[in-house]
Amino acid sequence: MSERTLLDGSWLGGAPGEWPELRNKVTYPSRAQVLELSVQLSRPVPGHIVEFGVWKGYSTRVIRDELWRARLWERRQRRKRIYACDSFEGLPEGYENLPAGTFATPVPRLNGVRVVKGFFAESLTPALAAEVGLVSLAHLDADLESATACALDWLTPLLADGALLLFDEFYGEDPAECRAFVDWSTRSGVRTTLLALFGREPSGKGGMTDRRALFQVIGRRHLRKAPPLPPVRLRRRLASRW
């Protein structure tokens, strides 16, 4: 890798056709690991957790279980609720190598989660915003630029100081979520900072790796880092006994 490549930042994204060579040779963090870290980092931030793009509920269950474990040690985490938003009718248009209709699925059973069914343009209503009030963590896995932009616009007045925004496919063959985020940042004036960029396998079944991105809203409120909780394995073992 040349010095110029390092300085211009192009190495932060994936390269076309790289995945066949990298497969089984790179230990990218799993989606669950990234989600668990995001829930932990959002502990000092007031507000609820909202997910945009649910599919069969895998990531929602990871968020729910990690929040439940945090509640065992911090009472204030018990005030947080989880909202899972999805049409469950699949992609309304093609994305990368995936045709329209991909990800269509019956509404999953998600105990302890408020499921919001419908395309975002219809389901993300002022009434829902009033119910949510504040958001501490938003997981954006809507794939499409239009859907991501719709979710971000709805989120804007709800974002607490220090709120976290986790994008599931920020960079990739089609960086649609990145485009939506850049445009939203300009229009809304919301200031954010990049906390982490995580490599991941291709989301659209192509040959180029993607990147998950975690941003934090810069507000006026001073935040203290959440004190460390017991190690994950210990927490899971203890939680299993309840």
ROSE-4610 file (N, C-alpha, C; in Angstrom, 1 decimal, always signed):
// ROSE-4610
residu = [M/M/M/S/S/S/E/E/E/R/R/R/T/T/T/L/L/L/L/L/L/D/D/D/G/G/G/S/S/S/W/W/W/L/L/L/G/G/G/G/G/G/A/A/A/P/P/P/G/G/G/E/E/E/W/W/W/P/P/P/E/E/E/L/L/L/R/R/R/N/N/N/K/K/K/V/V/V/T/T/T/Y/Y/Y/P/P/P/S/S/S/R/R/R/A/A/A/Q/Q/Q/V/V/V/L/L/L/E/E/E/L/L/L/S/S/S/V/V/V/Q/Q/Q/L/L/L/S/S/S/R/R/R/P/P/P/V/V/V/P/P/P/G/G/G/H/H/H/I/I/I/V/V/V/E/E/E/F/F/F/G/G/G/V/V/V/W/W/W/K/K/K/G/G/G/Y/Y/Y/S/S/S/T/T/T/R/R/R/V/V/V/I/I/I/R/R/R/D/D/D/E/E/E/L/L/L/W/W/W/R/R/R/A/A/A/R/R/R/L/L/L/W/W/W/E/E/E/R/R/R/R/R/R/Q/Q/Q/R/R/R/R/R/R/K/K/K/R/R/R/I/I/I/Y/Y/Y/A/A/A/C/C/C/D/D/D/S/S/S/F/F/F/E/E/E/G/G/G/L/L/L/P/P/P/E/E/E/G/G/G/Y/Y/Y/E/E/E/N/N/N/L/L/L/P/P/P/A/A/A/G/G/G/T/T/T/F/F/F/A/A/A/T/T/T/P/P/P/V/V/V/P/P/P/R/R/R/L/L/L/N/N/N/G/G/G/V/V/V/R/R/R/V/V/V/V/V/V/K/K/K/G/G/G/F/F/F/F/F/F/A/A/A/E/E/E/S/S/S/L/L/L/T/T/T/P/P/P/A/A/A/L/L/L/A/A/A/A/A/A/E/E/E/V/V/V/G/G/G/L/L/L/V/V/V/S/S/S/L/L/L/A/A/A/H/H/H/L/L/L/D/D/D/A/A/A/D/D/D/L/L/L/E/E/E/S/S/S/A/A/A/T/T/T/A/A/A/C/C/C/A/A/A/L/L/L/D/D/D/W/W/W/L/L/L/T/T/T/P/P/P/L/L/L/L/L/L/A/A/A/D/D/D/G/G/G/A/A/A/L/L/L/L/L/L/L/L/L/F/F/F/D/D/D/E/E/E/F/F/F/Y/Y/Y/G/G/G/E/E/E/D/D/D/P/P/P/A/A/A/E/E/E/C/C/C/R/R/R/A/A/A/F/F/F/V/V/V/D/D/D/W/W/W/S/S/S/T/T/T/R/R/R/S/S/S/G/G/G/V/V/V/R/R/R/T/T/T/T/T/T/L/L/L/L/L/L/A/A/A/L/L/L/F/F/F/G/G/G/R/R/R/E/E/E/P/P/P/S/S/S/G/G/G/K/K/K/G/G/G/G/G/G/M/M/M/T/T/T/D/D/D/R/R/R/R/R/R/A/A/A/L/L/L/F/F/F/Q/Q/Q/V/V/V/I/I/I/G/G/G/R/R/R/R/R/R/H/H/H/L/L/L/R/R/R/K/K/K/A/A/A/P/P/P/P/P/P/L/L/L/P/P/P/P/P/P/V/V/V/R/R/R/L/L/L/R/R/R/R/R/R/R/R/R/L/L/L/A/A/A/S/S/S/R/R/R/W/W/W]
num = [1/1/1/2/2/2/3/3/3/4/4/4/5/5/5/6/6/6/7/7/7/8/8/8/9/9/9/10/10/10/11/11/11/12/12/12/13/13/13/14/14/14/15/15/15/16/16/16/17/17/17/18/18/18/19/19/19/20/20/20/21/21/21/22/22/22/23/23/23/24/24/24/25/25/25/26/26/26/27/27/27/28/28/28/29/29/29/30/30/30/31/31/31/32/32/32/33/33/33/34/34/34/35/35/35/36/36/36/37/37/37/38/38/38/39/39/39/40/40/40/41/41/41/42/42/42/43/43/43/44/44/44/45/45/45/46/46/46/47/47/47/48/48/48/49/49/49/50/50/50/51/51/51/52/52/52/53/53/53/54/54/54/55/55/55/56/56/56/57/57/57/58/58/58/59/59/59/60/60/60/61/61/61/62/62/62/63/63/63/64/64/64/65/65/65/66/66/66/67/67/67/68/68/68/69/69/69/70/70/70/71/71/71/72/72/72/73/73/73/74/74/74/75/75/75/76/76/76/77/77/77/78/78/78/79/79/79/80/80/80/81/81/81/82/82/82/83/83/83/84/84/84/85/85/85/86/86/86/87/87/87/88/88/88/89/89/89/90/90/90/91/91/91/92/92/92/93/93/93/94/94/94/95/95/95/96/96/96/97/97/97/98/98/98/99/99/99/100/100/100/101/101/101/102/102/102/103/103/103/104/104/104/105/105/105/106/106/106/107/107/107/108/108/108/109/109/109/110/110/110/111/111/111/112/112/112/113/113/113/114/114/114/115/115/115/116/116/116/117/117/117/118/118/118/119/119/119/120/120/120/121/121/121/122/122/122/123/123/123/124/124/124/125/125/125/126/126/126/127/127/127/128/128/128/129/129/129/130/130/130/131/131/131/132/132/132/133/133/133/134/134/134/135/135/135/136/136/136/137/137/137/138/138/138/139/139/139/140/140/140/141/141/141/142/142/142/143/143/143/144/144/144/145/145/145/146/146/146/147/147/147/148/148/148/149/149/149/150/150/150/151/151/151/152/152/152/153/153/153/154/154/154/155/155/155/156/156/156/157/157/157/158/158/158/159/159/159/160/160/160/161/161/161/162/162/162/163/163/163/164/164/164/165/165/165/166/166/166/167/167/167/168/168/168/169/169/169/170/170/170/171/171/171/172/172/172/173/173/173/174/174/174/175/175/175/176/176/176/177/177/177/178/178/178/179/179/179/180/180/180/181/181/181/182/182/182/183/183/183/184/184/184/185/185/185/186/186/186/187/187/187/188/188/188/189/189/189/190/190/190/191/191/191/192/192/192/193/193/193/194/194/194/195/195/195/196/196/196/197/197/197/198/198/198/199/199/199/200/200/200/201/201/201/202/202/202/203/203/203/204/204/204/205/205/205/206/206/206/207/207/207/208/208/208/209/209/209/210/210/210/211/211/211/212/212/212/213/213/213/214/214/214/215/215/215/216/216/216/217/217/217/218/218/218/219/219/219/220/220/220/221/221/221/222/222/222/223/223/223/224/224/224/225/225/225/226/226/226/227/227/227/228/228/228/229/229/229/230/230/230/231/231/231/232/232/232/233/233/233/234/234/234/235/235/235/236/236/236/237/237/237/238/238/238/239/239/239/240/240/240/241/241/241/242/242/242]
x = [+0.8/+0.0/+0.9/+0.7/+1.5/+1.2/+2.1/+1.9/+0.7/+0.6/-0.4/-1.8/-1.9/-3.1/-3.5/-2.5/-2.8/-3.3/-2.7/-3.1/-4.4/-4.8/-6.1/-7.3/-7.0/-8.1/-8.8/-8.4/-9.1/-9.1/-8.1/-8.0/-9.1/-9.8/-10.8/-12.0/-12.2/-13.3/-12.7/-13.6/-13.2/-12.8/-12.3/-11.9/-12.7/-13.0/-13.8/-13.1/-13.9/-13.4/-12.5/-12.4/-11.5/-12.0/-13.3/-13.9/-13.5/-13.4/-13.0/-11.6/-10.7/-9.4/-9.4/-10.2/-10.3/-11.1/-12.0/-12.9/-12.1/-12.5/-11.8/-10.4/-10.0/-8.6/-8.6/-9.8/-9.9/-11.0/-10.7/-11.7/-12.4/-13.3/-14.1/-15.0/-15.2/-16.2/-17.6/-18.3/-19.6/-20.6/-21.7/-22.8/-23.2/-23.2/-23.6/-22.6/-21.3/-20.3/-20.4/-20.6/-20.8/-22.0/-23.1/-24.3/-24.2/-23.6/-23.4/-22.5/-21.5/-20.6/-21.4/-22.3/-23.1/-24.0/-24.7/-25.6/-24.9/-23.7/-22.9/-22.5/-22.0/-21.6/-22.8/-24.0/-25.2/-25.7/-25.1/-25.7/-25.8/-24.8/-25.0/-26.0/-26.5/-27.3/-28.8/-29.5/-31.0/-31.7/-32.8/-33.6/-33.7/-34.5/-34.8/-33.9/-34.1/-33.3/-34.3/-33.9/-34.8/-34.0/-34.6/-33.9/-34.7/-34.0/-34.7/-34.2/-35.0/-34.6/-34.4/-35.4/-35.4/-35.3/-35.9/-35.9/-36.5/-35.7/-36.2/-35.9/-35.4/-35.2/-33.9/-32.9/-31.7/-31.0/-30.8/-30.1/-30.9/-32.3/-33.2/-33.0/-32.9/-32.7/-31.4/-30.4/-29.1/-29.1/-29.7/-29.9/-30.7/-31.8/-32.7/-32.0/-31.2/-30.6/-29.4/-28.7/-27.6/-28.2/-29.3/-29.9/-30.5/-31.0/-31.5/-30.4/-29.3/-28.1/-27.7/-27.7/-27.2/-28.2/-29.5/-30.5/-30.2/-29.5/-29.2/-28.3/-27.5/-26.5/-26.8/-27.6/-27.9/-29.4/-30.0/-31.5/-31.9/-31.1/-31.6/-31.8/-31.1/-31.3/-32.7/-33.4/-34.7/-35.8/-35.4/-36.4/-36.3/-35.3/-35.2/-36.1/-36.7/-37.5/-36.8/-37.3/-36.7/-37.9/-37.7/-38.6/-38.0/-38.7/-38.2/-39.1/-38.5/-39.3/-38.9/-39.9/-39.7/-41.1/-41.0/-42.3/-42.5/-41.4/-41.4/-41.9/-42.0/-42.4/-41.2/-40.0/-38.8/-38.4/-37.3/-36.8/-37.8/-38.2/-39.1/-38.4/-37.1/-36.4/-35.0/-34.4/-33.1/-32.0/-31.1/-30.0/-28.8/-27.7/-26.5/-26.9/-26.6/-27.0/-28.3/-29.1/-30.3/-31.5/-32.4/-33.6/-34.6/-35.6/-36.7/-37.4/-37.9/-38.6/-37.7/-36.4/-35.5/-35.7/-35.6/-35.8/-37.3/-38.2/-39.6/-39.8/-40.5/-40.6/-41.8/-42.4/-43.5/-42.9/-43.8/-43.3/-42.8/-41.6/-41.0/-41.7/-41.6/-42.1/-40.9/-41.1/-40.0/-40.6/-40.5/-41.0/-40.3/-41.0/-40.4/-40.0/-40.4/-40.0/-41.3/-41.3/-42.4/-42.1/-42.9/-42.7/-43.6/-42.9/-43.6/-43.6/-44.7/-44.8/-45.2/-44.5/-44.9/-43.7/-43.8/-42.7/-42.5/-41.3/-41.0/-41.8/-42.1/-42.8/-44.2/-44.8/-46.1/-46.0/-45.1/-45.0/-44.3/-43.4/-42.7/-43.4/-44.4/-45.4/-45.0/-45.6/-45.5/-46.0/-47.0/-47.5/-46.5/-45.8/-44.7/-43.6/-43.2/-42.1/-42.5/-43.7/-44.1/-44.1/-44.4/-44.3/-42.8/-41.9/-40.5/-39.9/-40.0/-39.5/-38.0/-37.2/-35.7/-35.1/-34.1/-33.4/-31.9/-31.5/-30.1/-29.2/-29.9/-29.2/-30.1/-29.7/-30.4/-29.6/-30.1/-29.4/-30.1/-29.3/-29.9/-29.4/-30.3/-30.0/-31.1/-31.4/-32.4/-31.9/-30.6/-30.0/-30.1/-31.4/-31.6/-31.4/-30.9/-30.7/-31.9/-33.0/-34.3/-34.8/-34.8/-35.3/-34.4/-33.1/-32.2/-32.4/-32.6/-32.8/-34.1/-35.2/-36.5/-36.3/-35.6/-35.3/-34.6/-33.5/-32.7/-33.5/-34.3/-35.1/-36.1/-36.7/-37.6/-36.9/-35.7/-34.9/-34.4/-34.2/-33.5/-33.9/-35.2/-35.6/-35.6/-35.4/-35.4/-34.1/-33.0/-31.7/-31.2/-30.9/-30.4/-29.0/-28.5/-27.0/-26.2/-25.3/-24.5/-25.1/-26.3/-27.0/-26.0/-26.2/-25.3/-26.1/-25.4/-26.0/-25.1/-25.7/-24.9/-25.5/-24.6/-25.0/-24.5/-25.3/-24.9/-24.1/-24.4/-23.7/-23.3/-22.4/-22.1/-21.3/-20.2/-19.5/-19.7/-19.6/-19.8/-19.8/-20.3/-20.4/-21.4/-22.4/-23.3/-23.4/-22.6/-22.6/-23.9/-25.1/-26.3/-26.5/-26.2/-26.4/-25.4/-24.2/-23.2/-23.8/-24.3/-24.8/-26.0/-26.9/-28.0/-27.5/-26.5/-25.9/-25.3/-24.5/-23.8/-24.8/-25.8/-26.8/-27.6/-28.0/-28.7/-27.9/-26.6/-25.7/-25.7/-25.7/-25.7/-27.0/-28.1/-29.4/-29.8/-29.5/-30.0/-29.1/-27.8/-26.9/-26.5/-26.9/-26.6/-25.1/-24.3/-22.9/-22.7/-21.8/-21.5/-20.0/-19.6/-18.2/-18.1/-17.2/-17.0/-16.3/-17.0/-16.4/-15.6/-16.2/-15.6/-16.0/-15.2/-15.5/-15.1/-16.1/-15.9/-16.0/-14.9/-15.0/-16.1/-16.7/-17.6/-17.7/-18.3/-18.5/-19.5/-19.5/-20.4/-21.9/-22.6/-24.0/-24.9/-24.5/-25.3/-24.8/-24.1/-23.7/-22.7/-22.0/-21.0/-19.6/-18.6/-17.2/-16.4/-17.1/-16.5/-16.9/-16.0/-16.4/-17.1/-17.9/-18.6/-18.0/-18.5/-18.1/-19.3/-19.3/-20.3/-19.6/-20.5/-19.9/-20.8/-20.1/-20.7/-20.4/-21.4/-21.2/-21.9/-21.4/-22.1/-22.4/-23.6/-24.1/-23.4/-22.9/-22.2/-23.2/-23.5/-24.5/-23.9/-24.7/-24.2/-24.0/-24.7/-24.6/-23.3/-22.7/-21.5/-21.9/-21.1/-21.4/-20.2/-20.5/-19.5/-19.5/-18.4/-18.3/-18.9/-19.7/-20.3/-19.2/-19.3/-18.3/-18.4/-17.3/-17.4/-18.3/-19.0/-19.8/-19.0/-19.4/-18.7/-18.5/-17.5/-17.2/-18.5/-18.6/-19.8/-20.1/-19.1/-19.4/-20.0/-19.4/-20.0/-21.4/-21.6/-23.0/-24.0/-23.6/-24.5/-24.8/-23.7/-23.9/-24.8/-24.6/-25.5/-26.9/-27.0/-28.4/-29.1/-28.4/-29.1/-29.8/-29.3/-29.9/-31.1/-31.4/-32.6/-33.9]
y = [-1.2/+0.0/+1.2/+2.1/+3.3/+4.4/+5.3/+6.4/+7.3/+7.5/+8.3/+7.7/+6.3/+5.6/+5.8/+5.7/+5.8/+7.2/+8.2/+9.6/+10.0/+9.5/+9.9/+9.2/+8.2/+7.5/+6.4/+6.2/+5.3/+3.8/+3.5/+2.2/+1.9/+2.9/+2.7/+1.9/+2.0/+1.2/-0.1/-0.9/-2.2/-2.0/-3.0/-3.0/-4.0/-3.7/-4.6/-6.0/-7.0/-8.4/-8.9/-8.3/-8.7/-9.8/-10.0/-10.9/-12.3/-12.9/-14.3/-14.6/-13.6/-13.8/-13.6/-12.7/-12.5/-13.5/-14.1/-15.1/-16.1/-16.3/-17.2/-16.9/-15.7/-15.2/-14.0/-13.3/-12.1/-12.3/-12.0/-12.2/-10.9/-10.5/-9.3/-9.5/-8.4/-8.6/-8.9/-9.7/-10.1/-9.0/-9.1/-8.1/-8.0/-9.2/-9.2/-8.5/-8.7/-8.0/-6.5/-6.0/-4.6/-4.0/-4.8/-4.3/-4.3/-5.3/-5.3/-4.1/-3.8/-2.7/-1.4/-1.2/+0.0/+0.2/-0.9/-0.8/-0.4/-0.9/-0.6/+0.9/+1.4/+2.8/+3.7/+3.3/+4.2/+4.2/+3.4/+3.4/+4.7/+5.7/+6.9/+7.9/+7.5/+8.5/+8.2/+9.2/+9.0/+8.7/+8.0/+7.7/+6.2/+5.9/+4.6/+4.1/+2.9/+2.3/+2.0/+2.5/+2.3/+1.6/+0.6/-0.1/+0.1/+0.4/+0.6/-0.5/-1.4/-2.6/-3.8/-4.7/-5.7/-7.1/-7.3/-8.6/-9.7/-10.7/-11.8/-11.5/-10.4/-10.0/-10.4/-10.9/-11.3/-10.2/-9.1/-8.0/-7.4/-7.4/-6.9/-7.7/-9.0/-9.9/-9.7/-9.4/-9.2/-7.9/-6.8/-5.6/-5.8/-6.5/-6.8/-7.5/-8.6/-9.4/-8.6/-7.8/-7.0/-5.9/-5.3/-4.3/-5.0/-6.2/-6.9/-7.2/-7.6/-7.9/-6.6/-5.5/-4.2/-3.8/-4.2/-3.8/-4.5/-5.6/-6.3/-5.5/-4.6/-3.9/-2.4/-1.9/-0.5/-0.3/+0.3/+0.4/+1.4/+2.4/+3.4/+2.8/+1.7/+1.0/+0.4/+0.2/-0.4/+0.5/+1.8/+2.8/+2.7/+2.1/+2.1/+1.1/+1.4/+0.5/+0.3/-0.7/-1.0/-0.9/-0.2/+0.0/-0.7/-1.6/-2.3/-1.9/-1.2/-0.6/-1.3/-1.8/-2.5/-2.7/-2.8/-3.1/-4.6/-5.4/-6.8/-7.3/-6.4/-6.8/-6.8/-6.6/-6.7/-5.4/-5.4/-4.2/-3.7/-2.4/-1.9/-1.7/-1.7/-1.6/-2.4/-2.6/-3.4/-2.6/-3.4/-2.8/-3.7/-3.1/-3.9/-5.1/-6.3/-7.5/-8.1/-7.4/-8.0/-7.4/-8.2/-7.7/-7.1/-6.4/-5.9/-7.1/-7.0/-8.1/-8.9/-8.7/-9.5/-9.0/-9.9/-9.7/-9.7/-10.0/-10.2/-11.3/-11.1/-12.2/-11.9/-12.9/-12.7/-11.9/-11.1/-10.3/-11.3/-11.1/-12.0/-11.8/-12.8/-12.6/-12.1/-10.9/-10.3/-9.8/-10.7/-10.3/-9.2/-8.3/-7.1/-6.0/-6.1/-5.1/-4.5/-3.2/-2.6/-2.7/-3.5/-3.6/-2.6/-1.9/-0.9/-1.3/-1.8/-2.4/-1.3/-1.3/-0.4/+0.2/+0.7/+1.4/+2.8/+3.2/+4.3/+5.6/+5.8/+7.0/+7.1/+5.9/+5.9/+5.5/+4.8/+4.3/+5.2/+6.0/+6.9/+8.2/+8.2/+9.3/+10.2/+11.4/+12.3/+11.7/+10.8/+10.2/+9.2/+8.5/+7.6/+8.4/+9.5/+10.3/+10.8/+11.2/+11.7/+10.5/+9.3/+8.2/+7.8/+7.9/+7.6/+8.7/+9.9/+11.0/+11.3/+10.5/+10.6/+9.3/+9.4/+8.2/+8.2/+7.1/+7.0/+6.2/+5.3/+4.5/+4.2/+4.4/+4.0/+3.1/+2.0/+1.0/+1.1/+1.6/+1.8/+0.8/-0.1/-1.2/-1.3/-0.1/+0.0/-0.1/-0.2/-0.5/+0.7/+1.1/+2.1/+3.5/+4.3/+5.7/+6.4/+6.2/+6.9/+6.5/+5.2/+4.7/+5.2/+5.2/+5.7/+7.2/+8.0/+9.4/+9.7/+8.9/+9.0/+8.8/+7.7/+7.4/+8.5/+9.0/+10.1/+11.4/+11.7/+12.9/+12.8/+11.6/+11.4/+11.4/+10.9/+10.9/+12.2/+13.2/+14.4/+15.1/+15.4/+16.0/+15.1/+13.8/+12.9/+12.5/+12.9/+12.5/+13.2/+12.4/+13.0/+13.4/+14.3/+14.6/+13.3/+13.0/+11.8/+10.6/+10.7/+9.6/+8.9/+7.6/+6.8/+6.4/+6.5/+6.1/+5.0/+3.8/+2.6/+2.3/+2.4/+2.0/+0.7/-0.2/-1.6/-1.7/-0.9/-1.0/+0.4/+1.1/+2.5/+2.6/+1.8/+1.7/+0.3/+0.3/-1.0/-0.7/-1.7/-1.5/-0.3/-0.2/+1.0/+1.6/+2.7/+3.3/+4.2/+3.6/+4.3/+5.0/+4.2/+4.8/+5.9/+5.9/+6.9/+8.2/+8.1/+9.2/+9.9/+9.0/+9.6/+10.3/+9.7/+10.4/+11.7/+11.8/+13.0/+14.1/+13.7/+14.7/+15.2/+14.2/+14.6/+15.5/+15.2/+16.0/+17.5/+17.6/+19.0/+19.7/+19.0/+19.6/+19.9/+18.9/+19.0/+19.9/+19.9/+20.7/+19.9/+18.6/+17.8/+17.5/+17.7/+17.5/+16.1/+15.3/+14.0/+13.7/+12.7/+12.3/+10.8/+10.3/+8.9/+8.2/+7.3/+6.5/+5.3/+4.6/+3.4/+3.0/+2.3/+1.8/+0.3/-0.6/-2.0/-2.7/-3.5/-4.2/-5.3/-5.7/-6.8/-7.5/-8.6/-9.3/-8.6/-8.8/-8.1/-8.3/-7.3/-7.4/-7.7/-7.3/-7.5/-8.6/-9.6/-10.8/-10.6/-9.5/-9.1/-9.5/-9.0/-9.3/-8.3/-7.3/-6.2/-6.1/-6.0/-6.0/-4.7/-4.7/-3.5/-3.0/-1.8/-1.3/-0.9/-1.3/-0.7/+0.5/+1.5/+2.8/+3.2/+3.6/+4.1/+5.5/+6.4/+7.8/+8.2/+9.3/+9.9/+11.3/+11.7/+13.1/+13.9/+15.1/+16.0/+17.0/+17.0/+17.9/+18.8/+19.5/+20.4/+19.7/+18.6/+17.9/+17.2/+17.3/+16.5/+15.1/+14.2/+12.8/+12.1/+11.2/+10.4/+9.0/+8.5/+7.1/+6.2/+5.2/+4.2/+3.4/+3.1/+2.2/+0.8/+0.1/-1.3/-2.2/-3.0/-4.0/-5.3/-6.3/-7.6/-8.1/-8.9/-9.5/-10.2/-10.1/-10.6/-12.1/-12.9/-14.3/-14.5/-13.7/-13.8/-13.2/-12.1/-11.6/-12.5/-13.2/-14.2/-15.4/-15.8/-16.9/-16.6/-15.4/-15.0/-14.7/-14.1/-13.8/-15.1/-16.2/-17.4/-18.1/-17.6/-18.2/-17.5/-16.4/-15.6/-16.2]
z = [+0.0/+0.0/+0.0/-1.0/-1.1/+0.0/+0.2/+1.1/+0.6/-0.7/-1.2/-0.9/-1.1/-0.8/+0.6/+1.5/+2.9/+3.3/+2.6/+3.0/+2.4/+1.2/+0.6/+1.2/+2.0/+2.7/+1.9/+0.6/-0.2/+0.3/+1.1/+1.7/+2.8/+3.2/+4.2/+3.7/+2.4/+1.8/+1.2/+0.6/+0.0/-1.4/-2.0/-3.4/-4.2/-5.4/-6.3/-6.4/-6.2/-6.4/-5.3/-4.2/-3.1/-2.3/-2.2/-1.2/-1.4/-2.6/-2.8/-2.1/-2.2/-1.7/-0.1/+0.4/+1.8/+2.6/+1.9/+2.6/+3.4/+4.7/+5.6/+6.0/+5.6/+6.0/+6.9/+7.0/+7.8/+8.8/+10.1/+11.1/+11.4/+10.5/+10.7/+11.9/+12.7/+13.8/+13.3/+14.0/+13.6/+13.9/+13.2/+13.4/+14.9/+15.6/+17.0/+17.8/+17.6/+18.3/+18.2/+16.9/+16.7/+17.4/+17.3/+18.0/+19.5/+20.1/+21.5/+22.0/+21.2/+21.5/+21.5/+20.4/+20.3/+21.4/+21.8/+23.0/+24.2/+24.4/+25.6/+25.6/+24.4/+24.3/+24.4/+24.2/+24.3/+25.7/+26.6/+28.0/+28.7/+28.5/+29.2/+28.6/+27.4/+26.6/+26.9/+27.3/+27.5/+26.2/+26.3/+25.1/+24.8/+23.8/+23.4/+22.2/+21.8/+20.7/+19.6/+18.4/+17.2/+16.1/+15.5/+14.4/+13.1/+12.1/+10.8/+9.8/+9.5/+8.7/+9.7/+9.7/+10.8/+10.2/+9.0/+8.4/+9.3/+9.7/+10.5/+12.0/+12.3/+13.7/+14.4/+13.6/+14.2/+15.0/+14.4/+15.0/+16.2/+16.0/+17.1/+18.3/+18.2/+19.3/+20.0/+19.2/+19.8/+20.6/+20.1/+20.8/+22.1/+21.9/+23.1/+24.2/+23.8/+24.8/+25.5/+24.7/+25.4/+26.3/+25.9/+26.7/+28.0/+27.9/+29.0/+30.0/+29.5/+30.4/+31.1/+30.3/+31.0/+32.1/+31.9/+32.9/+34.3/+34.2/+35.5/+36.3/+35.7/+36.5/+36.6/+35.7/+35.8/+35.7/+36.7/+36.7/+35.7/+35.3/+34.3/+33.0/+32.7/+31.4/+31.3/+32.4/+32.4/+31.8/+31.7/+31.1/+29.6/+29.0/+27.6/+26.9/+25.8/+25.0/+23.6/+22.9/+21.6/+20.6/+19.5/+18.4/+17.1/+16.5/+15.3/+14.1/+13.1/+12.0/+10.7/+10.0/+8.7/+8.1/+6.7/+6.0/+6.0/+6.1/+6.0/+4.6/+3.7/+2.3/+1.3/+1.9/+1.1/+0.5/-0.3/-0.9/-1.9/-1.9/-2.9/-4.3/-4.3/-5.6/-5.4/-6.5/-6.4/-5.7/-5.1/-4.3/-4.6/-5.2/-5.5/-6.4/-5.9/-6.7/-6.2/-5.4/-4.9/-5.6/-6.1/-6.8/-5.8/-6.3/-5.5/-4.9/-3.7/-3.0/-2.1/-2.3/-1.4/+0.1/+1.0/+2.4/+2.8/+1.9/+2.3/+3.3/+4.3/+5.4/+6.2/+6.8/+7.8/+9.0/+9.6/+10.8/+11.9/+12.3/+13.3/+14.7/+15.5/+16.9/+17.7/+18.3/+19.0/+20.4/+21.3/+22.7/+23.3/+23.9/+24.5/+23.6/+22.3/+21.3/+20.7/+20.5/+19.8/+18.3/+17.5/+16.1/+15.4/+14.5/+13.7/+12.2/+11.7/+10.4/+9.3/+8.2/+7.1/+6.5/+5.3/+4.7/+5.4/+5.5/+6.4/+6.1/+4.9/+4.5/+5.1/+5.4/+6.0/+7.5/+7.9/+9.3/+10.3/+9.8/+10.7/+10.8/+11.7/+11.8/+13.0/+13.0/+14.2/+15.5/+15.4/+16.6/+17.1/+16.2/+16.7/+17.3/+16.7/+17.2/+18.6/+18.8/+20.1/+21.2/+20.7/+21.6/+22.0/+21.0/+21.2/+22.1/+21.7/+22.5/+22.2/+22.7/+22.6/+22.1/+21.3/+20.8/+21.2/+21.8/+22.3/+21.3/+20.5/+19.5/+18.4/+17.2/+16.0/+15.1/+14.8/+13.9/+12.6/+11.6/+10.2/+9.3/+8.9/+8.0/+6.9/+6.3/+5.3/+3.9/+3.7/+2.4/+1.4/+1.1/+0.1/+0.6/-0.3/+0.0/+0.4/-0.3/+0.0/+1.3/+1.7/+2.9/+4.1/+3.9/+4.9/+5.2/+4.1/+4.2/+5.0/+4.7/+5.3/+6.8/+7.2/+8.6/+9.3/+8.7/+9.3/+9.5/+8.5/+8.6/+9.8/+10.0/+11.1/+12.4/+12.4/+13.6/+14.1/+13.2/+13.5/+14.8/+15.0/+16.3/+17.5/+17.3/+18.4/+19.0/+18.3/+18.7/+20.0/+21.0/+22.2/+22.0/+22.9/+22.8/+23.1/+22.2/+22.3/+21.7/+21.0/+20.4/+19.4/+19.3/+18.3/+17.1/+15.9/+14.7/+14.1/+14.0/+13.5/+12.1/+11.1/+9.7/+9.4/+8.8/+8.6/+7.3/+6.3/+5.0/+4.6/+5.3/+5.0/+3.7/+3.6/+2.3/+1.7/+0.4/-0.3/-1.8/-2.6/-4.0/-4.3/-3.6/-3.7/-2.3/-2.1/-0.7/-0.5/-0.6/-0.6/+0.8/+1.9/+3.2/+3.5/+2.9/+3.0/+2.4/+1.1/+0.4/+1.2/+1.8/+2.5/+3.8/+4.4/+5.6/+5.3/+4.3/+3.9/+3.6/+2.8/+2.4/+3.6/+4.5/+5.7/+6.7/+6.8/+7.6/+7.2/+5.8/+5.3/+5.5/+5.2/+5.3/+6.8/+7.7/+9.1/+9.9/+9.6/+10.5/+11.7/+11.8/+13.0/+12.9/+14.0/+14.0/+14.6/+13.9/+14.4/+14.2/+14.9/+14.8/+14.6/+13.8/+13.6/+14.8/+15.3/+16.4/+15.9/+14.9/+14.5/+13.1/+12.3/+11.0/+11.1/+10.8/+10.9/+9.5/+9.1/+7.9/+8.1/+7.0/+7.0/+5.6/+5.6/+4.3/+3.4/+2.1/+1.2/+1.6/+1.6/+2.0/+0.8/-0.4/-1.6/-2.4/-1.9/-2.6/-3.7/-3.6/-4.6/-4.2/-4.8/-4.5/-3.8/-3.3/-2.6/-1.1/-0.2/+1.2/+1.5/+2.6/+3.0/+4.3/+4.8/+6.1/+6.9/+8.1/+9.1/+9.7/+10.0/+10.5/+11.7/+12.8/+14.0/+14.3/+14.3/+14.5/+15.8/+16.4/+17.6/+17.4/+17.8/+17.7/+18.7/+18.3/+19.2/+19.6/+20.9/+21.5/+22.5/+23.3/+24.3/+25.6/+25.8/+27.1/+27.3/+28.5/+28.8/+29.1/+28.6/+28.8/+29.5/+30.4/+31.1/+30.5/+30.3/+29.7/+30.7/+30.2/+31.1/+31.7/+33.0/+33.6/+33.1/+33.0/+32.4/+33.2/+32.5/+33.1/+33.2/+34.0/+34.0/+32.6/+32.4/+31.1/+30.5/+29.2/+28.5/+28.9/+28.9/+29.2/+30.6/+31.6/+32.9/+33.0/+32.3/+32.3/+31.7/+30.6/+30.0/+30.9/+31.6/+32.5/+33.6/+34.2/+35.3/+34.8/+33.6/+33.1/+32.8/+32.4/+32.1/+33.3/+34.5/+35.8/+36.3/+35.6/+36.1/+35.5]
